Amino acid sequence: MKSVGIVMVVGFILLYFVNAAFKVDIWHGEILIHSTIRFFAGFIAIGIWVYLKHRIKFMYLFYVVLALVLADDIWDHFRNINSFKPEAMLHSAYMLLWGALAGYVFARHLKNKRDQRQEL
């Protein structure tokens, strides 16, 4: 669990710098929703599914994540919110990659813990 904590702390520190560089208010409702959707899409879809279920092909997983992200962007388009600025796209990419890394480390931790229990 130490590695998961390290990934989360380093991710929050880098998120602070990303937000400062792009002048993004992370506590604004829209940005918070975007960041949460992208983080958990990366965490669940990319991080955990790829590590634990190697039967899922990467292209199917790519299409699921792409559908989630595009659905969120289309929803924003109908609400007249412009999320296609370069800053918003880079922020979204960072959140997706951070979520994927955190999910991968968390899944690896769970698998190692399960393997240790089976050895006993």
Sequence and secondary structure as in RCSB ss.txt:
>XXXX:A:sequence
MKSVGIVMVVGFILLYFVNAAFKVDIWHGEILIHSTIRFFAGFIAIGIWVYLKHRIKFMYLFYVVLALVLADDIW
DHFRNINSFKPEAMLHSAYMLLWGALAGYVFARHLKNKRDQRQEL
>XXXX:A:secstr
 HHHHHHHHHHHHHHHHHHHHHT  TTSHHHHHHHHHHHHIIIIIIIIIHHH TTS HHHHHHHHHHHHHHHHHH
HHHTT    SHHHHHHHHHHHHHHHHHHHHHHHHHHHHHHHHHH 
